[in-house]
Amino acid sequence: MSGPSASPPPAGLAAVDPLGHPAGVVEHREVPPGAAPWMAATGSPVWQPRPRDSGTPPALEELRFVTWNIRVGAGDLRSLVEELQAAGGDFVLLLQEVVRMGAPVPGEPPPGSRWAGRIADPLPPGRSREDIGRLALEAGLSLLYAPSMRSGGPGDPPEDRGNAILSSLPMTDPSVLELPVERQRRSAVAATVHVRVQRETTPLRLVSVHLENRAPWSRFWRIPGAAREAQAADLLRRLGSPGPLPTPLVLGGDLNSWWGEQGEGAVRRLRRELPHPATLESRPTHHWELGLDRQSDYLLFRLPEGCTARVHRLEDERNSDHWPLEGRVSTPGAR
């Protein structure tokens, strides 16, 4: 016996720019069971797609890619942005646990909604946590930000946190990709930039993701990593099959892995479709609360034929509990 038919999924989410003005719609489909109460307590995505007029797209090998979990806004993202801008050239930042404060986050979480506890780690003297939209606006960067959860409940400041893509390049085709809800709401954000590969202009899809750190206590019996593997499998499904001529793709994120490439199903699944770099960074990327370092963060590539990638850990944590990873691509014939 069938129950009532489900309402069709929303085609998109209204977005705002960092000053709160309407900025179009971010694609958003297939809201999974359990996500709606988390969404009710957060604000709209932030979409600032074009920081400047664009001429000829840069060559793929000229781009710098960085993925970084900034510890719920505690990491000094501004100093990293300023360093990249001072070095010259174009760059992409794939970020997790960035923070948005004030409007359009609801002043109080509505009845029936869900939220996470507020995390406000101590900062060095003279520095405060930064709103991701304001930082992008002041730095003149493209931005896609989508909250995963509210940080704090009644009585706490209006604040949410989630994933973001910051870039010196104009971006198009913004998407929020919801993942199966295990313990908390988790999602990925995706957008597109255009680059040159051997004189041909091609779209390059960018993805920032943050997987679940553990299954809920009600499912404690699950194999370690099963929640993350289910989310990775669903993310790949939403990104679509590579096909005979796949769009190049760069995925950066905190996969919350413990067991490395061989022991984590989530990492293995992602590596099948994003096989570059051939050799992963082997050093830890997360300094855990109990003094245990682990390899939690990854920067993975699906590249045109003949291209390769290399990834290394940046040594300055900048007040986060994660080290950033930087990647560069080499293309055939590039100097």
Backbone hydrogen bonds, N-H to C=O, Kabsch-Sander energy under -0.5 kcal/mol:
donor,donor_aa,acceptor,acceptor_aa,energy
13,L,26,V,-2.9
15,A,24,G,-2.3
16,V,45,P,-2.1
17,D,21,H,-2.3
20,G,17,D,-2.8
23,A,15,A,-1.8
26,V,13,L,-2.8
27,E,25,V,-0.5
27,E,174,P,-2.0
28,H,11,A,-1.4
29,R,176,V,-0.6
35,A,32,P,-1.9
38,W,35,A,-0.7
39,M,35,A,-2.2
40,A,36,A,-2.1
41,A,37,P,-0.6
41,A,38,W,-0.8
42,T,39,M,-1.4
46,V,145,Y,-2.5
47,W,16,V,-2.3
48,Q,143,L,-3.0
60,L,196,R,-2.6
62,E,59,A,-1.8
63,L,59,A,-0.6
63,L,60,L,-1.2
64,R,90,D,-1.4
65,F,327,G,-2.3
66,V,92,V,-2.3
67,T,325,L,-2.2
68,W,94,L,-2.0
70,I,68,W,-0.6
70,I,96,Q,-2.4
73,G,97,E,-1.4
74,A,70,I,-0.6
74,A,71,R,-1.4
75,G,70,I,-3.1
76,D,318,R,-2.8
77,L,75,G,-2.0
80,L,76,D,-1.2
81,V,77,L,-2.6
82,E,78,R,-2.7
83,E,79,S,-2.0
84,L,80,L,-2.4
85,Q,81,V,-2.6
86,A,82,E,-2.2
87,A,83,E,-1.5
88,G,84,L,-0.7
88,G,85,Q,-0.7
92,V,64,R,-2.5
93,L,166,L,-3.4
94,L,66,V,-3.2
95,L,93,L,-0.7
95,L,164,A,-2.8
96,Q,68,W,-2.0
98,V,162,G,-2.2
100,R,160,D,-2.6
102,G,158,P,-2.7
105,V,102,G,-2.4
113,S,110,P,-1.8
114,R,37,P,-2.1
116,A,150,R,-2.5
120,A,118,R,-0.5
127,R,124,P,-1.8
132,I,99,V,-2.6
135,L,131,D,-2.3
136,A,132,I,-2.2
137,L,133,G,-2.2
138,E,134,R,-2.5
139,A,135,L,-2.2
140,G,136,A,-0.9
140,G,137,L,-0.6
141,L,136,A,-2.3
142,S,167,S,-2.8
143,L,48,Q,-2.6
144,L,165,I,-1.9
145,Y,46,V,-2.6
146,A,163,N,-2.2
148,S,161,R,-2.8
149,M,161,R,-1.8
151,S,159,E,-2.4
152,G,116,A,-3.3
152,G,150,R,-0.9
156,D,153,G,-2.2
159,E,157,P,-0.6
160,D,100,R,-2.4
161,R,149,M,-2.5
162,G,98,V,-1.8
163,N,146,A,-1.4
164,A,95,L,-2.2
165,I,144,L,-2.3
166,L,93,L,-2.3
167,S,142,S,-1.7
168,S,91,F,-1.9
171,M,49,P,-3.1
172,T,192,T,-2.2
175,S,190,A,-2.3
176,V,27,E,-2.8
177,L,175,S,-0.5
177,L,188,A,-3.1
178,E,29,R,-0.5
178,E,176,V,-0.7
179,L,186,R,-2.2
181,V,33,P,-0.5
182,E,180,P,-0.6
182,E,184,Q,-0.8
183,R,184,Q,-0.5
188,A,177,L,-2.0
189,V,208,S,-2.2
190,A,175,S,-2.3
191,A,206,L,-1.8
192,T,172,T,-2.5
193,V,204,L,-2.3
195,V,202,T,-2.5
196,R,58,P,-2.5
197,V,200,E,-3.1
200,E,197,V,-1.6
202,T,195,V,-3.1
204,L,193,V,-3.2
205,R,248,P,-2.7
206,L,191,A,-3.4
207,V,250,V,-2.3
208,S,189,V,-2.4
209,V,252,G,-1.8
210,H,187,S,-0.8
211,L,254,D,-2.1
219,R,216,P,-2.3
220,F,217,W,-1.5
222,R,219,R,-2.2
226,A,223,I,-2.4
229,E,225,G,-2.5
230,A,226,A,-2.3
231,Q,227,A,-1.9
232,A,228,R,-2.6
233,A,229,E,-2.5
234,D,230,A,-2.0
235,L,231,Q,-2.4
236,L,232,A,-2.3
237,R,233,A,-1.8
238,R,234,D,-2.2
239,L,235,L,-2.1
240,G,236,L,-1.1
240,G,237,R,-0.5
249,L,302,R,-2.3
250,V,205,R,-2.6
251,L,300,L,-2.8
252,G,207,V,-2.6
253,G,298,Y,-2.2
254,D,209,V,-1.4
255,L,253,G,-0.9
255,L,296,S,-2.2
256,N,296,S,-0.6
257,S,296,S,-0.6
263,G,259,W,-1.1
264,E,260,G,-1.5
265,G,263,G,-0.6
268,R,264,E,-2.2
269,R,265,G,-2.4
270,L,266,A,-2.1
271,R,267,V,-2.4
272,R,268,R,-1.3
273,E,269,R,-0.7
273,E,270,L,-0.8
274,L,270,L,-1.8
276,H,301,F,-2.1
285,T,294,R,-2.4
286,H,294,R,-2.1
287,H,321,D,-2.9
288,W,286,H,-0.9
288,W,292,L,-2.4
291,G,288,W,-1.9
293,D,291,G,-0.5
294,R,286,H,-2.2
296,S,294,R,-1.1
298,Y,253,G,-2.4
300,L,251,L,-3.1
301,F,276,H,-2.9
302,R,249,L,-2.9
307,C,304,P,-2.1
308,T,330,S,-2.3
310,R,328,R,-2.3
312,H,326,E,-2.5
314,L,324,P,-2.6
317,E,315,E,-0.7
320,S,317,E,-1.6
323,W,285,T,-2.5
325,L,67,T,-2.4
326,E,312,H,-3.0
327,G,65,F,-3.1
328,R,310,R,-2.1
330,S,308,T,-3.0
334,A,331,T,-2.0
